């Protein structure tokens, strides 16, 4: 969506990415119509292309809270947080009032993912998961709660990924291509709570861009639940590292600031300490 604007002059780009001081009905309507159209198309596409490959059933629930060492639940929270963040920012760009940004934009992730969860409820392969709903609510709550409490995001929910060999052992579950593994191989996924130190200590000498990051991951998972027939050792991983808050790097270019904000969902590689049931491990650069 951003590429067409690269051919424009820098002033035009900055004008486009500058948030409106007052309600811009044209921008607001464009945002609402685009979100509705994309959400509808996504749900219809999933229904026709994804769920059509699996047998349908009556609406039912399932308890999958013990699967994937709960990394899938953290993934739900991450997605809900990011969608809510950008939903609110798009309404801010349109000049919508703060409370309406949080009500209609900040809850975008929860609303969209809950609709997907309903589709799961009619699929024999999965089912409606209250654990997923709770994770969606947690991600939305993390964003909205900070806006209400501090009027800023002092704690960001971020993501990092590295390739593992587990996907080759069960490509149907963990992905056959790198893109599929990026989304499905929980062994390579790490989710981070990234704390901006300066925002908590306003009078300190901490650089505005420096974050302290606490991560969670897992390894040895070839399926959702442990299978004694598979020779793998499943265990949780906890990390402590530093991170960069790209939003703290302000430039005169509104386009670059927006680009930094988009990439701020990714944890920047730094020296990292890992703790698991086998002890501690030091990584020079972990991602």
LOBA-46463 format. One record per atom (N, C-alpha, C): residue in three letters; x, y, z. Coordinates in steps of 0.1 Angstrom, whole numbers, plus 2048, in hexadecimal, padded with zeros to 3 digits. Layout:
<pts>
ALAXYZ;...
</pts>
This chain:
<pts>
UNK8087F4800;UNK800800800;UNK80980D800;UNK81580C806;UNK81D817807;UNK82581A7FA;UNK8288107F2;UNK8318117E6;UNK82C81C7DC;UNK81F81E7D9;UNK81C8287CF;UNK8208367D4;UNK8218397E1;UNK8248467E6;UNK8338497E4;UNK83B83F7E2;UNK84A8417E1;UNK84D8497D4;UNK8448497CA;UNK8478507BE;UNK84385F7C0;UNK83D8627CB;UNK8398707CD;UNK8458787D3;UNK8448857D3;UNK84E88D7D9;UNK84E88C7E8;UNK85988F7EF;UNK85A88D7FD;UNK84F896804;UNK84D8A2801;UNK8438AA807;UNK8358A4806;UNK83189E7FB;UNK8248987F9;UNK82388C802;UNK82E884803;UNK82E87880B;UNK82C87C81A;UNK83388681E;UNK83288B82C;UNK82489082F;UNK81E897825;UNK81189C827;UNK807891829;UNK809887821;UNK7FF87B821;UNK80087482F;UNK80C872834;UNK80E86B840;UNK80D87384D;UNK80A88084C;UNK807889857;UNK7F988785C;UNK7F8884869;UNK7EA88286F;UNK7E388F86E;UNK7D688E86C;UNK7CD89A86B;UNK7CA89F879;UNK7CB8AD87B;UNK7C88B3888;UNK7B98B388B;UNK7B08B3881;UNK7A28B2882;UNK79D8A687A;UNK7908A387C;UNK78A898875;UNK78B89A866;UNK791890860;UNK792890851;UNK78888584C;UNK77C889848;UNK77287E845;UNK77687683A;UNK77D87B830;UNK782874825;UNK78C869829;UNK79586C832;UNK79F862837;UNK79785883F;UNK78F85D848;UNK788853851;UNK77F849849;UNK77884E83F;UNK770845837;UNK77883B82F;UNK78484082A;UNK78D837823;UNK79282C82C;UNK796830839;UNK79B826842;UNK79081C846;UNK784821849;UNK77981784D;UNK77580E842;UNK773814836;UNK77080B82A;UNK77A801827;UNK787806827;UNK7927FD824;UNK7937F182E;UNK7927F583B;UNK7927EA845;UNK7877E0844;UNK77B7E6841;UNK76F7DD840;UNK7717D4833;UNK7767D9829;UNK7787D281C;UNK7827C781E;UNK78E7CB824;UNK7997C1825;UNK7957B682F;UNK78E7BA83A;UNK78A7B0844;UNK7807A683E;UNK7777AB837;UNK76C7A3830;UNK77379A826;UNK77C79F81E;UNK782797814;UNK78B78C81A;UNK792790825;UNK79A78682C;UNK79277A831;UNK78777E838;UNK77E77483E;UNK77876B833;UNK773771828;UNK76D76981D;UNK778761817;UNK784766815;UNK78F75F80F;UNK793753817;UNK794755825;UNK79774A82E;UNK78C73F82D;UNK78074382D;UNK77573A82C;UNK775731820;UNK779737814;UNK779730807;UNK786729805;UNK79172E809;UNK79E728805;UNK7A4720811;UNK7A172381D;UNK7A871C828;UNK79E71282F;UNK793717833;UNK78A70F83B;UNK783705831;UNK782708825;UNK77B6FF81B;UNK7836F181A;UNK7906F181E;UNK7976E581D;UNK7956DB829;UNK78D6E0832;UNK78B6D883E;UNK77B6D6840;UNK7786CB846;UNK76A6C8848;UNK7636D2852;UNK7576D784E;UNK7506E0857;UNK7486D8861;UNK7446DF86C;UNK73D6D9876;UNK7336E387D;UNK72C6DF886;UNK7246E888E;UNK72E6F0897;UNK7296FC89B;UNK7327058A3;UNK7356FD8B0;UNK7426FD8B3;UNK7476F68BF;UNK7536FD8C4;UNK7566FB8D1;UNK7627018D7;UNK76D6F68D9;UNK7796FB8DC;UNK7846F28DE;UNK78D6F88E9;UNK7946F08F0;UNK79D6F58FA;UNK7AB6F18F5;UNK7B26FB8EF;UNK7BF6F98E9;UNK7CA7008F1;UNK7C77038FE;UNK7D070B906;UNK7DD705909;UNK7DE6F7908;UNK7EB6F090B;UNK7F36EE8FE;UNK7EF6F38F3;UNK7F66F18E7;UNK8016FB8E5;UNK80C6F78DE;UNK8176FF8D9;UNK81D7078E4;UNK81D7028F0;UNK8237098FC;UNK81D7178FD;UNK8117198F9;UNK8097268F9;UNK80F7318F0;UNK81872D8E7;UNK81E7378DE;UNK81373C8D4;UNK80A7338D0;UNK7FF7388C7;UNK7F77428CE;UNK7F57418DB;UNK7ED74B8E2;UNK7F47598E3;UNK8017588E5;UNK8097658E5;UNK80976B8D7;UNK8097628CD;UNK8087678BF;UNK7FA76F8BD;UNK7EF7698C3;UNK7E37708C2;UNK7E377E8C8;UNK7E977E8D4;UNK7EB78B8DB;UNK7F37958D3;UNK7FE7908CD;UNK8067998C5;UNK7FE79F8B9;UNK7F77968B2;UNK7EF79B8A6;UNK7E57A58AA;UNK7DE7A28B5;UNK7D37AB8BA;UNK7D97B88BE;UNK7E47B88C5;UNK7EB7C48C9;UNK7EF7CD8BD;UNK7F57C78B3;UNK7FA7CE8A7;UNK7EE7D489F;UNK7E47CB89D;UNK7D87D0895;UNK7D17DC89C;UNK7D07DB8A9;UNK7CA7E58B1;UNK7D27F28B0;UNK7DF7F18B1;UNK7E87FC8B1;UNK7E78048A3;UNK7E77FC898;UNK7E680388B;UNK7D8807888;UNK7CE80088D;UNK7C180588B;UNK7BE812892;UNK7C481489E;UNK7C28218A5;UNK7CB82C89E;UNK7D6828899;UNK7DF832892;UNK7D9837885;UNK7D282E87E;UNK7CB832872;UNK7C083C875;UNK7B983A87F;UNK7AE843883;UNK7B4850888;UNK7C084F88F;UNK7C785C893;UNK7CB864886;UNK7D085D87C;UNK7D4863870;UNK7C886A869;UNK7BC86486C;UNK7B086A866;UNK7AA87686F;UNK7B087887A;UNK7AB883882;UNK7A087F88C;UNK79E87288E;UNK79386E897;UNK7978708A5;UNK78E8738AE;UNK7918758BC;UNK7978698C3;UNK79E86C8CD;UNK7A68618D4;UNK79D8568D9;UNK7928598E0;UNK78A84E8E5;UNK7848458DA;UNK78184B8CE;UNK77C8448C3;UNK78783C8BD;UNK7938418BD;UNK79F8398B8;UNK7A082C8C0;UNK79E82C8CD;UNK7A08218D5;UNK7948178D4;UNK78881D8D3;UNK77C8148D2;UNK77B80D8C5;UNK77D8148BA;UNK77B80F8AD;UNK78880A8A6;UNK79380F8AA;UNK7A080B8A4;UNK7A88028AD;UNK7A88058BA;UNK7B07FD8C3;UNK7AA7EF8C5;UNK79E7ED8C2;UNK7977E08C3;UNK7977D88B6;UNK79D7DE8AC;UNK79D7D789E;UNK7A27C989F;UNK7AD7C78A5;UNK7B37B98A6;UNK7AA7B08AD;UNK7A47B38B8;UNK79B7AA8BF;UNK78F7A78B7;UNK7897B18B0;UNK77D7AF8A8;UNK7807A589C;UNK78B7A8895;UNK78E7A0889;UNK79279288D;UNK79A790897;UNK79F78389B;UNK79377B8A1;UNK78A7818A8;UNK77E77A8AD;UNK7757758A2;UNK77477D897;UNK76D77888B;UNK77376C885;UNK78176B885;UNK788760880;UNK78575488A;UNK785757896;UNK78274C8A0;UNK77574589E;UNK76B74D89A;UNK75E748897;UNK75E73E88C;UNK766741881;UNK768738876;UNK76F72B87B;UNK77872C884;UNK77E72088A;UNK774718891;UNK76A71E897;UNK75F71789E;UNK75770E896;UNK756711889;UNK74F70987F;UNK7576FF877;UNK7646FE87B;UNK76D6F5874;UNK7706E987D;UNK76E6DD878;UNK7716D187F;UNK77F6D0883;UNK7886D687C;UNK7976D587F;UNK79A6DD88B;UNK7946E888E;UNK7976F0899;UNK78C6F28A3;UNK7866FD8A4;UNK77C7008AE;UNK77E70E8B4;UNK7737138B9;UNK7747208C0;UNK77B71F8CD;UNK7867278CF;UNK78E7268DA;UNK78D7328E3;UNK7887308EF;UNK78773B8F9;UNK7957408FD;UNK79F7378FC;UNK7AD73B8FF;UNK7B27458F5;UNK7AE7438E8;UNK7B274D8DD;UNK7AB75A8E0;UNK79E75A8E3;UNK7977668E6;UNK79D76E8F1;UNK7A17678FC;UNK7A876E907;UNK7B5774903;UNK7BD76D8FA;UNK7C97728F5;UNK7C777E8ED;UNK7BD77E8E4;UNK7B978A8DC;UNK7B67968E5;UNK7AF7938F0;UNK7AB79E8F9;UNK7B77A3900;UNK7C179B903;UNK7CD79F90A;UNK7D57A8901;UNK7D67A58F4;UNK7DE7AE8EB;UNK7D77BB8EA;UNK7CA7BB8E8;UNK7C27C88E7;UNK7C47D08F4;UNK7C37C98FF;UNK7C37CF90C;UNK7D17D690F;UNK7DC7CF90A;UNK7E97D590B;UNK7EA7E2904;UNK7E47E38F8;UNK7E57F08F1;UNK7DC7FA8F7;UNK7CF7F78F8;UNK7C58018FD;UNK7C980590B;UNK7CD7FC914;UNK7D07FF922;UNK7DB809923;UNK7E680891B;UNK7F181191C;UNK7ED81F917;UNK7E481F90C;UNK7DF82C907;UNK7D7833912;UNK7CF82C919;UNK7C7832924;UNK7CF836930;UNK7D982E933;UNK7E183093F;UNK7EC83B93D;UNK7F383A931;UNK7FF84292F;UNK7FE84B923;UNK7F484891A;UNK7F384F90E;UNK7FF84D904;UNK805841906;UNK81083D8FD;UNK81282E8FF;UNK81A8288F6;UNK81D81A8F7;UNK82B8198FD;UNK82C81790A;UNK839815911;UNK83D80690F;UNK8347FD90E;UNK8377EF90C;UNK8327EA8FF;UNK83B7E58F6;UNK8377E18E9;UNK8387D18E9;UNK82E7CB8E1;UNK82F7BD8DF;UNK8357BA8D2;UNK8407B48D1;UNK8487B28C5;UNK84A7A38C1;UNK8507A18B6;UNK8527948B0;UNK85F7938AA;UNK8657878AB;UNK8717838A3;UNK87077589F;UNK878771895;UNK87776488F;UNK88575F88A;UNK88875288C;UNK89474C886;UNK89073F881;UNK89773A877;UNK89472D870;UNK899722879;UNK89171787A;UNK89470B882;UNK8936FF879;UNK8996F487D;UNK8986E7876;UNK88C6DF879;UNK8846E4882;UNK8786DC886;UNK86D6DC87B;UNK86D6E6873;UNK8636E7868;UNK8656DC85E;UNK8726D885C;UNK8746CD852;UNK86F6C0857;UNK86D6BE864;UNK8696B286A;UNK8596B1869;UNK8536BC869;UNK8446BC868;UNK83F6C8860;UNK8426C8853;UNK83F6D484B;UNK8306D784A;UNK8286CD84B;UNK8196D084A;UNK8146D8855;UNK81A6D7861;UNK8166DF86D;UNK81E6EC86E;UNK82B6EB86B;UNK8346F686D;UNK8386FE861;UNK8346FA855;UNK836702849;UNK8406FC840;UNK83E6FC833;UNK8476F7829;UNK851702824;UNK84C70E823;UNK85471981E;UNK858722829;UNK86272B827;UNK866734831;UNK85B73D836;UNK85274182D;UNK84774A830;UNK83D743839;UNK83A736836;UNK83172E83E;UNK83772C84C;UNK84472984C;UNK84B727859;UNK84B733862;UNK84C73F85B;UNK84C74C862;UNK83F74D86A;UNK834747865;UNK82774886B;UNK82373C874;UNK829731870;UNK824724877;UNK82E71D880;UNK83B72087E;UNK845718886;UNK847720893;UNK84071B89D;UNK8417228AA;UNK84F7208B1;UNK8577168AC;UNK8647148B1;UNK86D7208AE;UNK86B7278A3;UNK87373289F;UNK86E7408A3;UNK8627408A9;UNK85C74C8AC;UNK85F7508BB;UNK86275D8BD;UNK8647628CA;UNK85B76F8CB;UNK8547708D6;UNK84C77C8D9;UNK8527848E4;UNK8527918E3;UNK85979A8ED;UNK8507A48F2;UNK8517A78FF;UNK84C7B3905;UNK8587BD906;UNK8577C88FF;UNK8627D18FD;UNK85F7DE905;UNK8667E0910;UNK8647EC919;UNK86D7F7915;UNK867803912;UNK86F80F910;UNK87381591D;UNK880814920;UNK88581892D;UNK883827930;UNK885830926;UNK88483E928;UNK87684292B;UNK86C83B926;UNK85E83F928;UNK85A83C937;UNK86183293D;UNK85E83094B;UNK866839955;UNK87183D950;UNK87A846958;UNK87D853950;UNK87385C94F;UNK874868947;UNK880870949;UNK885871956;UNK890879959;UNK89E872959;UNK89E866954;UNK8AA85E954;UNK8B2861948;UNK8BE85B947;UNK8C785D93C;UNK8C6852932;UNK8BC849933;UNK8BA83F92A;UNK8B784491C;UNK8BD83F911;UNK8BA844904;UNK8AB841901;UNK8A584A8FA;UNK8978498F7;UNK89483C8EE;UNK89E8378E7;UNK89C82C8DE;UNK89E81F8E5;UNK8A481E8F1;UNK8A88128F7;UNK89D80B8FE;UNK89B7FE8FB;UNK8907F6902;UNK8977EA909;UNK8907E6913;UNK8937D9919;UNK8897CF915;UNK88D7C390F;UNK8837BA909;UNK8847AD911;UNK8787A8914;UNK87679B91A;UNK86F792910;UNK87578690D;UNK86F77E902;UNK86B770907;UNK86276A8FF;UNK85D75D902;UNK85D7558F5;UNK8627488F5;UNK86273F8EA;UNK8617318EE;UNK8627288E5;UNK86271A8E8;UNK8697128DD;UNK86D7058E1;UNK8746FD8D7;UNK8706EF8D9;UNK8726E78CE;UNK86F6D98CE;UNK8616D58CB;UNK85A6DE8C5;UNK84B6DC8C2;UNK8496D88B4;UNK8456CB8B2;UNK8426C78A4;UNK8336C68A2;UNK82B6C78AD;UNK81D6C88AC;UNK8186D08B8;UNK80A6D28B8;UNK8056DA8C2;UNK8076D58D0;UNK8056C88D2;UNK8076C18DF;UNK8126B88DE;UNK8186B58EA;UNK8236AC8EA;UNK82069E8E5;UNK8286988DD;UNK82668B8D7;UNK8316828DC;UNK82F6788E4;UNK83966F8E9;UNK8406678DE;UNK83A6668D2;UNK84065F8C7;UNK84A6678C0;UNK84A6748C2;UNK85467C8BC;UNK86067F8C5;UNK86C67D8C1;UNK87767F8CA;UNK87B68E8C9;UNK8746968D1;UNK8776A48D3;UNK8756A88E1;UNK87D6B28E5;UNK87C6B78F3;UNK8766C58F3;UNK8696C68F7;UNK8636D38F7;UNK8666DB903;UNK8696E7902;UNK86C6EF90D;UNK86A6FE90A;UNK867706915;UNK865714913;UNK87271B914;UNK87372790E;UNK87F73090E;UNK87B73E912;UNK88374391B;UNK881751920;UNK88D75991D;UNK88B766918;UNK89676E914;UNK89677B91A;UNK8A278191C;UNK8A478F920;UNK8AE795916;UNK8AA7A1911;UNK8B37A7907;UNK8B07B6907;UNK8B77BD8FE;UNK8B47CB8FB;UNK8AD7CC8EE;UNK8A77D88EB;UNK8A07DA8DF;UNK8A17E88DB;UNK89D7EC8CF;UNK89C7F98CA;UNK88E7FD8C8;UNK88A8098CD;UNK87D80E8CB;UNK87E8178BF;UNK87A8128B3;UNK87C81A8A7;UNK8738268A7;UNK8688268AF;UNK85F8328AF;UNK86783E8B6;UNK87183B8BD;UNK8798468C4;UNK88284D8BB;UNK8848478AF;UNK88D84D8A5;UNK88585689C;UNK8848628A0;UNK87C86C898;UNK88487388D;UNK87E874882;UNK88487B876;UNK87A886872;UNK87E88E869;UNK876898863;UNK86C892859;UNK86E886855;UNK86687F84B;UNK85B878851;UNK84E87B84F;UNK843874854;UNK84386684E;UNK847864842;UNK84785783C;UNK85184E843;UNK85D852846;UNK86784A84D;UNK86284785B;UNK85C851862;UNK85684E86F;UNK84C84386F;UNK843843864;UNK839839863;UNK84082B860;UNK84A82B857;UNK85181F854;UNK858819861;UNK85E822869;UNK86481D875;UNK85981787E;UNK84E81D87F;UNK843818887;UNK83E80A883;UNK83E808876;UNK83A7FB871;UNK8447F0875;UNK8517F3873;UNK85B7E9876;UNK85E7E8885;UNK8577F088D;UNK8597F089B;UNK8537E48A2;UNK84B7DC89A;UNK8457D089F;UNK84F7C58A0;UNK85B7C7899;UNK8657BC899;UNK8707BF8A3;UNK8747B58AB;UNK87E7B78B5;UNK88C7B88AE;UNK8947C28B2;UNK8A17C48AC;UNK8AB7BA8B2;UNK8B37B38AB;UNK8BD7A98B1;UNK8C77B08BA;UNK8C97AA8C6;UNK8D27AF8D0;UNK8D87A38D7;UNK8E37A58DE;UNK8E879A8E7;UNK8DD7978F1;UNK8DB78A8F3;UNK8CF7858FA;UNK8D3779903;UNK8CD77990F;UNK8CE76E918;UNK8C1766917;UNK8C3759915;UNK8B874F915;UNK8B8746921;UNK8AC744927;UNK8AB73B932;UNK8A173092F;UNK8A4724931;UNK89B71992F;UNK89E70E939;UNK897703938;UNK8986F9943;UNK8A66F2943;UNK8AE6F4939;UNK8BC6EF938;UNK8C66F993E;UNK8C2705941;UNK8CB70F946;UNK8CB71C93E;UNK8D672393E;UNK8D7730937;UNK8DF72F92B;UNK8DC737921;UNK8E3737914;UNK8E5746910;UNK8F174A90B;UNK8F4757907;UNK8F47578F7;UNK8EC7608F1;UNK8EC7628E3;UNK8F27708E0;UNK8FC7708D7;UNK90377D8D4;UNK8F97868CD;UNK8F17808C3;UNK8E67878BD;UNK8DB77E8BB;UNK8D07808C2;UNK8C47778C1;UNK8B977E8B9;UNK8B37768B0;UNK8A777C8A9;UNK89D7708A7;
</pts>
